[in-house]
Amino acid sequence: MSDTPPAQNPSHRLPPVALIIGALFFLGLVGLMLYGVSRSDRPDRDSLPSALIGKPAPAFTLPVLHDPTVKVKSSDLLGAPYLLNVWGSWCPTCRDEHPILTRFAETKRVRVIGYNWKDEREDALRWLEQLGNPYMVVIADEEGRTALDWGIAAAPETFLVDGSGIVRWKYSGAITQDVLDRQLIPALEKIEAASTGKARR
């Protein structure tokens, strides 16, 4: 009996080029995963373009946070632009943006509507009492059902709706001064310019 090991079948070996391609493909997948994780951790992440931009805002009828016996309909907000800010007392990023949102609301440039999402009423009221209430009115979506129509996936999210009820701008993440200056205010100016143009006709 011979001690020489049987020769390997060359047909079962992968060519070096195939091994290199496989390794590069694997490393590429790992890189994409790491990039996605790093982007998701950014509190000021840019939102993907919303499918609602340029379309009518989804209709809703929701209770007022401070008085649930009173209901607000989306149709009640027609006639002038409004900013719909999605927030929750459980959301740390909402706390980060709150001072900037408060200062902007004080300019009365546009109506700022609070959209309290998946929150306990008492917690939300306490949060506003402690940090201040910049909103003209706060509507409550405790079950989160209406949020599905708006495509709301996280908080904070902010929508700018014109006086005709058309969504003109959306941002996911904390509103910063840079976002105000570079995105929100220019979007609002476009709405104002369009409204002025219609009035002159």
N, C-alpha and C positions, 0 to 999 in steps of 0.2 A: 504493500500500500504506500502511495506517495504522500509526503507531508506538504507538498506544494499546493497552496490554496487555488481553488478554481478561478480561472480568469473571468473578470467582470465583462458582461456584455456591453460593448460600446454604445449600443442603441439605447441603453437605459440612462446614459449620462446626458445632462442638460448642457448645451453649448455655453461657453462663457458669456457670449453676448446676451443670451436669454436670462442668465443669472443677473447680469448687470441691469438689464431693463426692469426685471422684477424688483430689484433692490431700489432703483430710482422711483418706481411707481409707489412702493411702500413708503418711502421717505416723503414723497409728495403728499400722500394721504395724511401722514402724521403732521406735516407742516400746515396743511389746510385746517386740520382739527385744532391745532394750537392757535392758529390765527383766529378762528371762530371763537374760541374761548376767550382770547384776549379782547376781542371786540365786544363780546357780551358783558364783560366786566366793566366796561366804560360807562359811568353814570350819565355821561352826556352823549351817548351814542346817537348817531344820526339815524333817523327812521328810514325805512324803505318807503318809496312812494306809495301813498295810500290809494286804493282803488276808488275811494270816495272823492278824490280831488276832481272838481268840475262837475260833480253830481249833487243832487239834492241830499241834504242831511237826512239820515233815517229818522222817521217820525217816532216820537215817544210821548208818554204821559207818565210822569214820575212824581212822587210826593216830595214836598219841601222838607229838608232835613229838620229845620227848626219847628215846623208844624206839619206833621204828616197828614193832617186832615185836608191840607191845601195841596192841590195837584197843579203841576206846570206842564203844559203841552208845548211841543216844539213849535207849533203854530203861533203860540203866544209871543215867541221871540222874533217873529218876522217884522220887517220894517226898518231894521238897523242892524249893522254887523254885531256879532258877539264872539267872544273867546270862550270856548268850553274847555275847562281845565279838569282833567281826571286826576283824582287824588284819593289817598286813604291815610288814616291815622297810623296805620301799620307800616307805612312806606317811608323809609329813611331818606330817599332821594327827594320825596315831596317836601320834606322839612328843609332840605338844602335849597330848593328853588323858591320857597315861600317868601323870604324877604324881598327878592327881586320882583316876584309877581305882585307883592303888596305895593311896592313903590310904583310899579307900572299901573296898577289899578287906580292909584291915587291921582294919576294924570287924567283919568276919565276919558281917555282917548277912545275907548271901546268898552262895551259892557263885558264884564268878566263873570262868567257863570261857573260855579263850582259843581263838579260831578263827583259826588262821594261814592266810591265803588267798593263793593264787598266789604263793608265796614259795619261795626257795631255803632248804633246811633249815639250812645252815651260816650263812647271813645272819641267819635268824630266831633261831638259838641265840645268835649273837654279840650281837644286838640286846638280847635278854633279859639276857644276862650284863652288858652295859654299863648298862642302864637299870633292871634289877631285874625280877623275875618275880612279878606280883601274882596269877597264876592258880593255881587248885587243880590244873588240868591243862590242857594245851594240845593241841588236836587240829589236824591238818594236812590241808588240802584243797589240795594242790599243783596239781592240774589244774583246780580250780574247778568241778567237776561238781556236787557236792552243793550248792554255793552257789546254783545255778540254782533248786533246789527251794525255797530260802529267799527267793528274789527279791533276793538280794544284788547290788547294782549298783556299789558303791564301798566303800571303807574310809575311816574306821571306820564300822561299823554295830553297833548293840547291841540285843539282844532280851532281854526278861524273860519267862521261862517258869515257870508255876506247877508245883506238885508233881504235878499230874495230866498234865503235858505240854502244857498249853494256852498259846499265846502270848498274853500280856496287854499287852505294851508293846513298842514299837520306836522307835529313834531313829537317824537318819542324821546323821553329822557327829561332831565331837569332843564328848565328854561334858565339860561344864563344871560348876562348882559350882552355877550357877543351874539347869542341867538336872537335877542331882541333887536339889536342894531342891524344885523346882517340879513335876518330872515323875516321875523314877525312884522316889524315896522314897515319894511318895503312892501310886504304882502298887503298890509293894511292900507298903505298909500295907494296901491293899485285899485283897491276896492273904492277908496274915497274919490280917486280920479275918475273912475268909471261912473260913479254915482253923480259927480259934478257934471260930467259930460251929458248924462241923460237929462239932468235938470235944465241944461242950456238949450236942449232941442225944442 
